[in-house]
Amino acid sequence: MVTFYSILMCLNALCAVTILLSGVDRKRPHFVVLAVLNVVLFIFHFLSLSLHASEDVNEAIAISKLHLACIIIGHPVLVLVFGLWTRFKNTKLVFYSFCVFSMPLFLINFFSEFSIRYGDHVELVSYVSVFGDSVSILLGDSHAYFPLIHFSYAIASIFIAYCIIRFYNQKKRYLFTILLVTIALQIISSIVGYEIDQGYSRWVYIGGVPSTVLSLMVLGMISRGFKEKSDELINESAQKEALHDVFSRLAKISNEDGLHSFYEESIELLAEFSKADYVIYGIVDPKDPHNIATKVVFKEGQQIDNFVYQRRGTPCENVLSIDACIHRENVCLDYPDDVMLKEEGIEAYIGHPIVGSDRRSVGVLVLLYKMPLSNEKVLKTVTDVFATRISAEYRRDRLQSELKATAYVDYVTSLPNRTKLLTYINNIRSELLNKDSQALLMLFDLDHFGEVNRKYGYDVGDKVIKMIGDRLSSYTSESVFISRSGGDEFAVVIPKVKADITNLTNVHWTAIQAIVNQTCNVGNRKININCTMGAVVFPSQLQANFDVLGAAEQALLQAKEHGRGRYTFFDPSFLSNVEYTRELEADLVAALYQDDGLDVFYQPKVDREGKIVGAEALLRWFSKKRGFVSPADFIPIAEETGVIHLLGQWVLARVLNDISNWIEKGYNPVPIAINATASQFEDFEFIEHFITSVKNKNIPSRLLELELTESGLFTDKNKAIETLSRLRDFGITVALDDFGTGYSSLSYLSELPLDVLKIDKAFVDGLHDERNRELVKSIIAISKAMGLANVAEGTESQDQVKLLETYGCSLFQGYFFSKPLIKNEFEDWIK
């Protein structure tokens, strides 16, 4: 017996703790109340054991009162448990009613001398229980209030029966079974209790067993719930790991091997993960928008051939027109016109749209299953991610294609642009290198088209260009490639020349002239255009390393020199000039770094008495390879190639070193003039370097003069004024070289901060001519009016000097006084 009740109490304690924790964790109040009921049951079983083990009648009566108190408390608690569990809306009312009914019974039982279970006459009887123990029990007539206990029990049983029906209607079969078993055990325990009280049974009190069994079943349900939750968490963890793996693998799929390879790898990965019977990636057929053309199809994990199918009557139509579409089962019944679904026995469908750059659906990603879906939520997420990645790659590819097309197309004419032209020429040239074939490039531009832009505006000019481009487009064919090279230039390439080249060029030139000469009507304006063309045959006319387009441009320049409205073939003799220029440039650069004969000569500037007042630094080149190279040969090439900037820095450094040495030797240095070209003067870094170098050498700035030509000052007036002012503020004088040879505006010159005007040698040489003499007089008068010193360049005779003196010229430079001198010889002038 002791073991029996000990087991019951342990079970009650276990149920109380476990059910309470579950109730609190899952916020289930009925479990909390059931845990309270198990506490009551624990006390009830303890008192049952104590009652059966008592040997004194008074002690037994006291225990019996507490025993009955547990029963009185247990009924309303039991009602509350099942009322809350079945979500009975009047549970609180029923519970409080039971409490009101039970409270008087509880108090009467507690304060009366005897338990209301028995009357005044009670005796303690012993018997041997079914467990073989000696058991005590109280026997006597029932108390007058005891039937109310039975009434309470009956009402509680009726309410539990009602809850059984509610569980059944709620389709909670397990709970329905639990309560049914509980009711059955209640009946059995009641019968056993009655027989014990009548002395007919050798059992012990088992009134708490039904509720204990109920709690154990609930405990089993909780355990099963924990097991299911644990399995669910394990599945979720495995699922997350699988998702992480598939998404990581998707992210690693590269598009370097091409977009189709990316699609194949992605769809194969999706097929592997989803275990779908079909995985289909398709795009709306560009030839027929009513159809979908598959790009990649996997069937049962294997790639199969692509196919085309109709959108209408398929779930794919909904995906394209609405959004993602999911059918867990019976998809073939929902879409009876879809032949593939019927023939393949497809039950379930998941489809996501492929979204283009304009956010419109351009294709579908589809999973097909022959069995109903059970995990569609995960599959939907995965398919959505794959569709998003594929959409992104699709949009990227389309954008790249558009950008590539834009990169090769002229935006005004829609003809191929210069980049495409160069690519096309290079491809043709590569194809013809080892073949006995030729190609013809004809480059023409529109004569005086700048006048059209200036007269009518750039909008009208663009419209004219577009009209001519449209006409040229109709002239394009497989054997005639036409592009806009840039500005008003167009190129025509004949990739394979088989006929006589001259006759072929004449034919195309005639056609081009007819196209261009046709009047362009822009609004009310009638604009007539002519053109000039240069042509080159390649590769025969060119060396392997010479630019084809450059040769055509050279031929075009030659044609313009001979008169517009005509064409000229490229002259191969030009290549020798180009080669000479390249070699001279290379030798000049090498001379800067390898001490190959570059030197600075100084030509004195003197006053009327022949006293030195300054000098001009002149660069000379005595090449070991070429001998003496005239500045007239290498300076233009240096300007054209940009080497002039390096030469300028070299000359400046040499002049500053020489002046510094003269100062150290105690000589009387005079201002040295350094020439600067237009490109040097416009270069902000050159001016900065000039001033900084003078500062670093600690040379008085009055010993430096910068000589500029008129062309170097007329690019940007405001910038020229700003730069000249900065030089003069620093103390460097500024001379305008070769004055009178350009197209100077006197009003413009009057605004420039200058110090010296140099009369060009051409005027000095022409002093025998009356007109030239008047010009020289005017130049000298202008210099005096502007407060500028004047220097006559190229004075070679005494007659020139005397005549210039009479005109008012104050300074002279030329061979009459001194030729350009090397440093050592020049030093004799300043010692």
Protein Blocks (a to p, Z undefined) as FASTA:
>chain_A
ZZmmmmmmmmmmmmmmmmmmmmmmnopaklmmmmmmmmmmmmmmmmmmmmmmpcbfklmm
mmmmmmmmmmmmmmmmmmmmmmmmnopaklmmmmmmmmmmmmmmmmmmmmmmbdfkbcfb
dcddddddfkopacddddddddfklmmmmmmmmmmmmmmmmmmmmmmmnopaklmmmmmm
mmmmmmmmmmmmmmmmnopaccdcfklmmmmmmmmmmmmmmmmmmmmmmmmmmmmmmmmm
mmmmmmmmmmmpccknojklmmmmmmmmmmmmnopabdcdddddfklmkbccdfbdceeh
iacddddddfehpaklmmmmmmccddfbhklmmmmmlmklmmnopabdcddddddfkopa
fbdcddddfbdcfklmmmmmmmmmmmmmmmmmmmmmmmmmmmmmmmmpcfklopacfklm
mmmmmmmmmmmmmpccdddddddddehklmmmmmnojklmmmmmmmmmmmmmmmgcfklc
cddfbhjbccdddfbafbdfklmmmmmmmmmmmmmmpccdehjbccdddddddddddfkl
pcfkbcfklmmmmmmmmmmmnoghiacdddfklmmmmmmmmmmmmmmmmmmmnonoiacd
ddddddfkopafbdcdddddddfklopadfklmmmmmmmnopmmmmmmmmmmmmmmmmmm
mmmnopacddddddddfklmmpmklmmmmmmmmmmnopafklpccdddfklmmmpmmlmm
mmmmmmmmnopacddehihjamcdfklmmmpccfbdcddfklmmmmmpmklmmmmmmmmm
mmmmnopacddehiabfklmmmmmmnopabdcdjkloccddfklmmmmmZZ
